[in-house]
Amino acid sequence: MGPTQKPNVCRRLSRRALGFFSRDAGVVQRTNLGILRALVCQESTKFKNVWTTHSKSPIAYERGRIYFDNYRCCVSSVASEPRKLYEMPKCSKSEKIEDALLWECPVGEMLPNPSDYKSSLIALTAHNWLLRISAATGEVLEKIYLASYCKFRYLSWDTPQEVIAVKSAQNKGSALARQAGIQQSVLLYLAVFRVLPFSLIGILEINKKIFGNVTDATLSHGILIVMYSSGLVRLYSFEAITEQFMQQELDLGCACRWGGTTGTVGEAPFGIPCNIKITDTPPLLFEVSSLENAFQIGGHPWHYIITPNKKKQRGVFHICALKDNSLAKNGIQEMECCSLESDWIYFHPDASGRIIHVGPNQVKVLKLSEIENNSAQHQISEDFVILANREKNKNENLPTVTASGRVVKKSFNLLDDDPEQETFKIVDYEDELDLLSVVAVTQIDAEGKAHLDFHCNEYGTLLKSIPLVESWDVTYSHEVYFDRDLVLHIEQKPSRVFSCYVYQMNISHNSERIQDKSYHSCYLHYLVRMIRFYLNQVRYYTFLR
């Protein structure tokens, strides 16, 4: 028997309409995403630049929403042409939003209000207010005043969609205190909350007397990660720290007496006292030294990636087992390249345990597997490689004629990220369509041209290439997002000028096909609109089940 032919898009949609799939929402969701992937990658599909705008403030993108003016203005990119969803009232500089996270409804949670099942923006303002804002209307739904004893500046997920960490700016002390030689013991603070309904876990201080000269600290998946200028990285259990050193449990909105002052927790001017103060060195979970504190954990079973803590080792990556620090077989990965910008490596975000290693002219996807007859040790091997489209010989032999008439050939070795050769700049993963997106740039004459390629995440096969119409200056900062049927390019130019280019999927057919198959053509356009609508609604109904 030959290979089973995959059903075409129209047949799959018809089968769905007739109820041939399970009633389980996940099956329907995967079916729709499979249909959308087929439409995105088919030859007749184009991506058209439908909107371009410029701004003097940073531009951010999250799940079909484009944010301008420090998150004050929100534009939906889902419609055929981007349209404004809302614009919050103008505010003073002290009230502007400094950082934000998009919160979406968790599965299986019963929430107190129907509005809680809709997406919200968790925002941190310059004057230490934590806000929950409706992602659809911009209405402020909840407000929490953090504190006056430090300046909170950064938001991050500890546990995605469940626990957030709010980090303060580092306390370097006043200029007068430094001149007087007064040492500041508290380096920074971390405020930790469960989201929706908001509940406080606690505010932790990172103290110099306990941790030493810390350069940074953060929370990730219940682990406190502390970093030092020497390259040392230390990991501690945040749960163990909370159980051992929490001075008093605090509840938002409840009266509290602290340090001789009485107030309501989370309301101004009282705020939230620092209730987790470490008085002794907590148990150490793990310690490693890495160049520039570069440290990642992932894989199956757990492994970590570091660069040996020596400048000459830059670009060399060691992949080791977390349980015993043993180096995996072929665990030293070094890309043989000569370039101005160094290559980078990270665990694949698809949770497959694979590793992505990106250089200027190649993308390696590596897999971690057990060694045959030795299940205790693991090895690194290539799953597939994506190569840049380049000339085979990168050496240019340029003849020179001397004064005596003698011809001399000089050999020049071009850099691997030479702008006149196709160079990889961005590699990302679209989890819903299971596609790797790769941005490749080539300098043509005076300007750079970029294209976005879609590769099969399983085999690395090139499925689609989309040219970007705007020029690409390699000296500027760039971000490219591929989200279902949308491509968005954000560019930062000198003098803080930001540009945003929005591309949307467009299925085109030649006149002969439309004449012969007008029903098929109209049906595909209708299908694209219906899939867009369905994919934007399915999460909400899934969570209500």
C-alpha positions as CSV (number, residue, x, y, z in Angstrom):
1,M,0.0,0.0,0.0
2,G,1.2,3.5,-0.8
3,P,1.4,6.4,1.6
4,T,-2.0,7.7,2.9
5,Q,-2.9,10.9,1.1
6,K,-3.8,13.8,3.4
7,P,-7.3,15.2,2.9
8,N,-7.5,18.6,1.4
9,V,-8.7,21.7,3.2
10,C,-12.2,21.7,1.9
11,R,-12.7,18.0,2.7
12,R,-11.4,18.5,6.3
13,L,-13.8,21.4,6.8
14,S,-16.7,19.4,5.5
15,R,-15.9,16.5,7.8
16,R,-15.8,18.9,10.7
17,A,-19.2,20.4,9.8
18,L,-20.7,16.9,9.6
19,G,-19.5,16.1,13.1
20,F,-16.9,13.4,12.1
21,F,-14.5,14.6,14.8
22,S,-14.7,14.1,18.5
23,R,-16.7,16.5,20.6
24,D,-13.5,17.2,22.6
25,A,-12.6,20.8,22.1
26,G,-8.9,19.9,21.8
27,V,-9.5,17.7,18.8
28,V,-11.5,20.5,17.0
29,Q,-8.8,23.0,17.9
30,R,-6.0,20.8,16.4
31,T,-8.2,20.2,13.3
32,N,-8.6,23.9,12.7
33,L,-4.9,24.6,13.3
34,G,-4.1,21.8,10.8
35,I,-6.3,23.4,8.2
36,L,-4.8,26.9,8.9
37,R,-1.3,25.5,8.5
38,A,-2.2,23.9,5.2
39,L,-3.6,27.3,4.0
40,V,-0.5,29.2,5.3
41,C,2.0,27.0,3.5
42,Q,0.2,26.4,0.2
43,E,1.8,27.9,-2.9
44,S,-1.0,30.4,-3.8
45,T,-1.0,32.0,-0.3
46,K,0.7,35.4,-0.1
47,F,1.3,37.6,2.9
48,K,0.4,41.2,2.1
49,N,1.6,44.3,3.9
50,V,-1.7,45.7,5.1
51,W,-0.6,48.4,7.6
52,T,2.5,50.4,8.4
53,T,2.9,52.9,11.3
54,H,5.5,54.8,13.2
55,S,5.9,55.9,16.8
56,K,8.1,57.8,19.1
57,S,7.6,55.3,21.9
58,P,8.3,51.6,22.0
59,I,5.8,49.2,20.2
60,A,4.9,45.9,21.8
61,Y,2.9,42.9,20.5
62,E,1.0,40.2,22.3
63,R,-1.6,37.7,20.9
64,G,-3.0,39.7,18.1
65,R,-2.8,43.1,19.9
66,I,-0.3,45.9,19.2
67,Y,0.4,48.3,22.0
68,F,1.6,51.9,21.6
69,D,2.5,54.8,23.9
70,N,3.5,52.7,26.9
71,Y,0.5,50.3,26.5
72,R,-1.9,53.3,26.6
73,C,-3.2,52.6,23.1
74,C,-4.1,49.1,21.9
75,V,-4.7,48.1,18.2
76,S,-6.2,44.8,17.1
77,S,-4.3,43.1,14.3
78,V,-6.9,40.3,13.8
79,A,-9.2,42.3,11.5
80,S,-8.6,42.6,7.8
81,E,-7.0,46.0,8.6
82,P,-5.7,46.8,12.1
83,R,-8.2,48.8,14.1
84,K,-8.0,50.6,17.4
85,L,-9.5,48.6,20.3
86,Y,-9.1,51.3,23.0
87,E,-7.1,54.3,24.1
88,M,-6.7,55.0,27.8
89,P,-6.8,58.6,29.1
90,K,-3.5,60.5,29.0
91,C,-1.5,60.4,32.2
92,S,1.5,62.0,33.8
93,K,5.0,60.5,33.4
94,S,4.8,59.1,37.0
95,E,1.7,57.1,36.0
96,K,2.9,55.6,32.8
97,I,3.0,51.8,32.4
98,E,6.6,50.6,32.5
99,D,6.1,46.8,31.9
100,A,3.1,44.5,31.2
101,L,2.2,40.8,30.8
102,L,-0.8,39.4,29.0
103,W,-2.9,37.1,31.3
104,E,-5.3,34.6,29.7
105,C,-7.8,32.4,31.6
106,P,-6.3,29.3,33.2
107,V,-7.8,25.9,32.4
108,G,-10.0,24.3,35.1
109,E,-10.1,27.3,37.5
110,M,-13.4,28.6,38.8
111,L,-13.2,32.4,39.0
112,P,-15.5,34.7,41.0
113,N,-16.7,37.0,38.1
114,P,-17.7,36.2,34.5
115,S,-15.4,39.0,33.3
116,D,-12.4,37.2,34.9
117,Y,-12.6,34.6,32.1
118,K,-11.5,37.2,29.5
119,S,-7.9,38.2,28.8
120,S,-6.3,40.9,31.0
121,L,-3.2,43.0,30.9
122,I,-1.2,42.9,34.1
123,A,0.6,46.2,34.1
124,L,3.2,47.9,36.4
125,T,3.2,51.7,36.5
126,A,6.1,54.1,37.2
127,H,4.6,55.0,40.7
128,N,4.5,51.4,41.9
129,W,0.8,50.4,41.1
130,L,0.1,47.0,39.8
131,L,-3.0,47.1,37.6
132,R,-5.2,44.5,36.0
133,I,-6.6,46.0,32.7
134,S,-9.2,44.5,30.4
135,A,-7.5,43.5,27.2
136,A,-10.6,44.3,25.2
137,T,-11.6,47.7,26.6
138,G,-8.7,49.1,28.6
139,E,-10.8,49.4,31.7
140,V,-8.9,49.1,35.0
141,L,-10.4,46.1,36.8
142,E,-8.1,45.9,39.9
143,K,-5.4,48.1,41.5
144,I,-2.7,47.2,44.0
145,Y,-0.3,49.6,45.5
146,L,3.0,47.9,46.0
147,A,5.3,50.0,48.3
148,S,7.1,53.3,48.7
149,Y,10.4,51.9,50.1
150,C,11.7,50.8,46.6
151,K,11.1,51.4,42.9
152,F,9.5,48.4,41.2
153,R,10.4,48.2,37.5
154,Y,10.1,44.7,35.9
155,L,7.3,42.0,35.5
156,S,7.9,38.4,34.7
157,W,6.2,35.0,35.0
158,D,7.4,32.8,37.7
159,T,4.9,30.1,36.7
160,P,3.3,31.1,33.3
161,Q,-0.3,32.3,33.6
162,E,-0.3,31.5,37.3
163,V,2.3,33.3,39.4
164,I,4.0,36.7,38.6
165,A,7.2,38.2,40.0
166,V,7.6,42.0,40.2
167,K,11.2,43.0,40.5
168,S,12.6,46.3,41.8
169,A,15.4,48.3,40.4
170,Q,18.7,47.6,42.1
171,N,19.4,49.6,45.2
172,K,22.8,51.2,44.7
173,G,22.3,53.8,47.4
174,S,22.3,57.6,47.1
175,A,25.4,59.4,46.0
176,L,25.7,61.0,49.4
177,A,25.6,57.6,51.1
178,R,28.2,56.2,48.7
179,Q,30.6,59.2,49.4
180,A,30.1,58.6,53.1
181,G,31.0,54.9,52.6
182,I,27.6,53.7,53.9
183,Q,26.8,50.2,52.6
184,Q,23.3,49.4,51.4
185,S,22.4,45.9,52.7
186,V,19.2,45.4,50.6
187,L,20.1,45.1,46.9
188,L,16.6,44.5,45.4
189,Y,13.1,43.2,46.2
190,L,10.9,40.6,44.5
191,A,7.1,40.8,45.0
192,V,5.3,37.5,44.2
193,F,1.6,37.2,43.4
194,R,-0.8,34.5,42.3
195,V,-3.0,36.0,39.6
196,L,-6.8,36.0,39.3
197,P,-8.0,36.3,41.8
198,F,-4.9,38.3,42.9
199,S,-3.4,37.0,46.1
200,L,-0.1,37.9,47.7
201,I,2.6,35.2,48.3
202,G,5.1,37.7,49.7
203,I,7.8,40.3,49.1
204,L,11.3,39.0,49.4
205,E,14.4,41.1,50.0
206,I,17.8,40.1,48.4
207,N,20.2,41.1,51.2
208,K,23.9,41.6,50.6
209,K,24.7,40.2,54.1
210,I,23.2,36.8,53.1
211,F,23.9,36.6,49.4
212,G,27.0,38.8,48.9
213,N,27.6,41.1,45.9
214,V,24.6,40.0,43.8
215,T,24.3,41.5,40.3
216,D,20.8,40.2,39.6
217,A,18.1,37.8,40.9
218,T,14.9,36.5,39.5
219,L,12.3,33.8,40.0
220,S,11.4,31.0,37.5
221,H,9.2,28.0,38.2
222,G,9.5,28.3,41.9
223,I,13.3,28.6,41.8
224,L,15.2,31.7,43.1
225,I,18.1,32.3,40.7
226,V,20.9,34.6,42.0
227,M,23.7,35.8,39.8
228,Y,27.1,37.3,40.5
229,S,29.6,39.4,38.5
230,S,32.1,36.5,38.6
231,G,29.7,34.4,36.5
232,L,28.5,32.3,39.4
233,V,24.8,31.3,39.3
234,R,23.1,29.9,42.4
235,L,19.6,28.3,42.7
236,Y,17.4,28.2,45.8
237,S,13.9,26.9,46.5
238,F,11.6,29.8,46.8
239,E,9.0,27.6,48.6
240,A,11.6,26.6,51.2
241,I,12.6,30.2,51.7
242,T,9.0,31.2,52.2
243,E,8.3,28.5,54.7
244,Q,11.4,29.3,56.7
245,F,11.7,33.1,56.6
246,M,8.2,34.5,56.2
247,Q,7.6,36.8,59.1
248,Q,3.8,37.2,58.7
249,E,1.2,36.2,56.1
250,L,-0.5,39.2,54.5
251,D,-3.8,39.3,52.7
252,L,-4.6,42.0,50.1
253,G,-7.4,44.4,51.2
254,C,-7.1,43.4,54.9
255,A,-6.0,45.6,57.8
256,C,-2.4,45.1,59.0
257,R,-0.2,46.6,61.7
258,W,3.5,46.7,60.7
259,G,6.4,48.5,62.3
260,G,4.1,50.7,64.4
261,T,1.9,51.7,61.4
262,T,-1.6,50.4,60.6
263,G,-3.0,50.3,57.1
264,T,-4.7,48.2,54.5
265,V,-2.5,45.8,52.5
266,G,-2.3,46.8,48.9
267,E,-3.7,50.3,49.3
268,A,-1.9,53.6,49.3
269,P,0.0,54.9,51.2
270,F,0.5,51.7,53.3
271,G,1.2,49.3,50.4
272,I,2.7,45.9,51.1
273,P,5.4,45.4,53.8
274,C,8.4,43.2,53.0
275,N,7.4,40.1,54.9
276,I,10.1,37.6,53.7
277,K,13.5,38.5,55.3
278,I,16.2,35.9,55.0
279,T,18.3,35.9,58.2
280,D,20.5,32.9,57.4
281,T,21.9,31.3,54.3
282,P,19.1,29.1,52.7
283,P,19.8,25.6,51.5
284,L,21.6,25.6,48.1
285,L,20.0,23.5,45.4
286,F,22.5,24.0,42.6
287,E,25.6,26.1,41.7
288,V,27.4,26.6,38.4
289,S,29.8,29.1,36.9
290,S,29.2,30.4,33.4
291,L,30.4,33.2,31.1
292,E,28.1,36.2,31.6
293,N,25.8,34.1,33.8
294,A,24.4,32.3,30.7
295,F,22.6,29.3,32.1
296,Q,19.6,27.3,30.8
297,I,17.8,24.2,32.0
298,G,15.7,21.9,29.8
299,G,15.6,18.6,28.0
300,H,14.4,15.1,29.0
301,P,15.8,14.2,31.5
302,W,16.9,17.6,32.9
303,H,20.1,19.0,31.4
304,Y,21.6,22.5,31.4
305,I,23.7,24.6,29.0
306,I,26.5,26.8,30.0
307,T,29.6,28.5,28.4
308,P,32.8,27.9,30.3
309,N,33.7,31.0,32.3
310,K,36.6,32.2,30.2
311,K,36.4,34.9,27.5
312,K,38.3,32.7,25.0
313,Q,35.5,30.1,25.4
314,R,32.8,32.5,24.0
315,G,30.8,30.5,21.4
316,V,31.5,27.2,23.1
317,F,28.6,25.5,24.8
318,H,28.6,22.6,27.3
319,I,25.5,20.5,27.7
320,C,25.5,18.6,31.0
321,A,23.2,16.4,33.1
322,L,21.6,18.3,36.0
323,K,21.6,15.3,38.4
324,D,25.4,14.8,38.4
325,N,27.0,17.6,36.2
326,S,28.3,14.9,33.8
327,L,28.9,16.1,30.2
328,A,26.7,14.5,27.6
329,K,28.4,12.6,24.8
330,N,29.1,15.1,22.0
331,G,28.0,17.7,24.6
332,I,30.5,20.3,23.6
333,Q,28.9,22.3,20.8
334,E,30.9,24.8,18.9
335,M,29.9,26.3,15.6
336,E,32.9,26.7,13.2
337,C,32.1,30.3,12.2
338,C,34.0,33.6,11.9
339,S,31.6,36.4,12.5
340,L,31.1,39.7,14.3
341,E,28.0,38.5,16.2
342,S,28.3,35.3,18.2
343,D,26.0,32.3,17.7
344,W,23.4,31.4,20.3
345,I,21.8,28.3,21.7
346,Y,18.6,27.4,23.6
347,F,16.3,24.6,24.4
348,H,13.5,24.2,21.9
349,P,10.3,25.8,23.2
350,D,8.2,22.9,21.8
351,A,8.9,20.9,24.9
352,S,10.4,18.1,22.8
353,G,13.7,18.3,24.8
354,R,15.6,19.3,21.6
355,I,18.1,22.1,21.3
356,I,18.3,24.9,18.7
357,H,21.8,26.2,17.9
358,V,21.8,29.3,15.6
359,G,24.7,30.6,13.7
360,P,25.0,33.2,10.9
361,N,24.7,30.6,8.1
362,Q,23.1,27.6,9.7
363,V,20.5,26.5,12.2
364,K,21.1,23.2,13.9
365,V,18.3,21.3,15.7
366,L,19.9,18.8,18.1
367,K,18.3,16.0,19.9
368,L,19.1,14.5,23.3
369,S,18.8,10.7,23.6
370,E,20.0,7.8,25.7
371,I,23.2,6.0,24.7
372,E,22.5,2.5,23.6
373,N,23.1,-0.1,26.3
374,N,23.7,2.8,28.8
375,S,20.5,4.5,29.9
376,A,22.3,6.5,32.6
377,Q,24.2,8.6,30.0
378,H,22.9,10.7,27.1
379,Q,24.2,11.9,23.8
380,I,23.7,14.9,21.5
381,S,23.1,14.3,17.8
382,E,21.9,16.3,14.9
383,D,18.2,16.1,14.1
384,F,18.4,18.3,11.1
385,V,20.2,21.4,9.8
386,I,18.9,24.5,7.9
387,L,21.5,26.1,5.7
388,A,21.6,29.6,4.4
389,N,21.4,30.0,0.6
390,R,25.0,31.0,-0.2
391,E,27.7,30.5,-2.8
392,K,29.8,27.4,-2.1
393,N,33.1,29.3,-2.2
394,K,33.3,32.2,0.2
395,N,36.9,33.0,-0.7
396,E,37.3,35.8,-3.2
397,N,40.5,35.8,-5.2
398,L,41.1,39.3,-6.4
399,P,43.9,39.8,-8.9
400,T,46.2,42.8,-8.5
401,V,48.7,44.1,-11.2
402,T,51.9,45.5,-9.8
403,A,54.0,48.3,-11.3
404,S,56.2,45.7,-13.0
405,G,53.2,44.1,-14.6
406,R,53.2,41.0,-12.4
407,V,49.7,39.7,-11.5
408,V,49.3,38.9,-7.8
409,K,46.2,37.1,-6.5
410,K,45.1,38.0,-3.0
411,S,42.8,35.7,-1.0
412,F,40.1,37.3,1.2
413,N,38.1,35.3,3.7
414,L,34.7,36.8,4.1
415,L,33.0,36.8,7.5
416,D,30.2,34.3,8.0
417,D,27.9,37.1,8.8
418,D,29.1,39.3,5.9
419,P,26.1,41.5,5.0
420,E,26.3,40.6,1.3
421,Q,25.6,36.9,2.1
422,E,22.4,35.5,3.3
423,T,22.6,35.6,7.1
424,F,20.2,34.2,9.7
425,K,19.0,36.9,12.2
426,I,16.0,35.6,14.0
427,V,14.7,32.0,14.7
428,D,11.4,31.5,16.4
429,Y,8.8,28.8,16.9
430,E,5.0,29.1,16.1
431,D,3.6,26.5,18.6
432,E,0.0,26.4,17.3
433,L,1.0,25.7,13.7
434,D,4.2,23.7,14.7
435,L,6.4,25.7,12.3
436,L,9.9,27.1,12.7
437,S,10.2,30.7,11.4
438,V,13.6,31.9,10.3
439,V,14.5,35.5,9.2
440,A,17.3,35.6,6.6
441,V,18.8,38.9,5.5
442,T,21.0,39.8,2.5
443,Q,22.5,43.2,1.7
444,I,21.6,44.2,-1.9
445,D,23.4,47.3,-3.1
446,A,22.8,50.0,-0.4
447,E,19.9,48.3,1.5
448,G,19.2,45.0,3.1
449,K,16.4,42.7,2.1
450,A,14.9,40.1,4.4
451,H,12.6,37.1,4.0
452,L,10.8,35.0,6.5
453,D,10.9,31.2,5.9
454,F,8.6,28.6,7.4
455,H,10.2,25.2,8.1
456,C,8.6,22.0,9.2
457,N,9.4,21.6,12.9
458,E,9.8,17.9,12.6
459,Y,12.1,17.5,9.6
460,G,13.3,21.1,8.9
461,T,11.8,21.1,5.3
462,L,11.3,24.5,3.8
463,L,7.5,25.0,3.3
464,K,7.1,28.7,2.6
465,S,9.1,31.8,2.1
466,I,7.7,35.4,2.5
467,P,9.6,38.4,1.3
468,L,9.4,41.5,3.5
469,V,8.9,44.6,1.4
470,E,10.6,47.1,3.8
471,S,14.4,47.4,3.8
472,W,16.3,45.8,6.7
473,D,19.2,47.8,8.2
474,V,21.4,45.3,10.2
475,T,22.5,48.2,12.5
476,Y,18.9,48.6,13.8
477,S,17.1,46.5,16.4
478,H,14.4,44.2,15.0
479,E,11.7,42.0,16.3
480,V,9.6,39.7,14.0
481,Y,6.5,37.8,15.2
482,F,4.7,35.0,13.3
483,D,1.3,34.4,14.8
484,R,-1.1,32.1,12.9
485,D,-2.0,34.1,9.8
486,L,-0.1,37.2,10.8
487,V,3.5,38.4,10.4
488,L,4.5,41.6,12.3
489,H,7.9,43.3,12.1
490,I,8.9,46.0,14.7
491,E,12.0,48.0,14.0
492,Q,13.8,50.5,16.2
493,K,15.6,53.3,14.3
494,P,18.0,55.9,15.7
495,S,16.6,58.7,17.8
496,R,14.0,56.3,19.3
497,V,11.8,56.1,16.2
498,F,9.9,52.8,16.1
499,S,8.2,51.4,13.0
500,C,5.6,48.6,12.8
501,Y,4.8,46.6,9.6
502,V,1.8,44.2,9.6
503,Y,1.4,41.4,7.1
504,Q,-1.7,39.3,6.8
505,M,-2.4,36.1,4.9
506,N,-4.0,36.5,1.5
507,I,-5.1,33.6,-0.7
508,S,-4.9,34.6,-4.4
509,H,-6.1,32.7,-7.5
510,N,-5.6,33.4,-11.1
511,S,-8.6,34.5,-13.2
512,E,-8.9,31.1,-15.0
513,R,-9.1,29.2,-11.7
514,I,-11.7,31.7,-10.3
515,Q,-13.8,31.3,-13.5
516,D,-13.6,27.5,-13.3
517,K,-13.7,27.1,-9.6
518,S,-15.4,30.2,-8.3
519,Y,-17.2,28.2,-5.5
520,H,-13.9,26.7,-4.4
521,S,-12.2,30.1,-4.3
522,C,-15.0,31.8,-2.4
523,Y,-15.2,28.9,0.0
524,L,-11.5,29.2,0.9
525,H,-11.8,32.9,1.6
526,Y,-14.8,32.2,3.8
527,L,-12.9,29.4,5.5
528,V,-10.0,31.7,6.4
529,R,-12.4,34.2,8.0
530,M,-14.2,31.5,9.9
531,I,-11.0,29.9,11.2
532,R,-9.7,33.3,12.4
533,F,-13.0,33.8,14.3
534,Y,-13.0,30.3,15.7
535,L,-9.4,30.3,16.9
536,N,-10.0,33.6,18.7
537,Q,-13.1,32.2,20.5
538,V,-12.2,28.6,21.2
539,R,-10.0,29.3,24.3
540,Y,-12.8,31.1,26.0
541,Y,-15.4,28.3,25.5
542,T,-12.8,25.7,26.3
543,F,-12.2,27.2,29.7
544,L,-15.9,27.4,30.5
545,R,-16.4,23.7,29.9
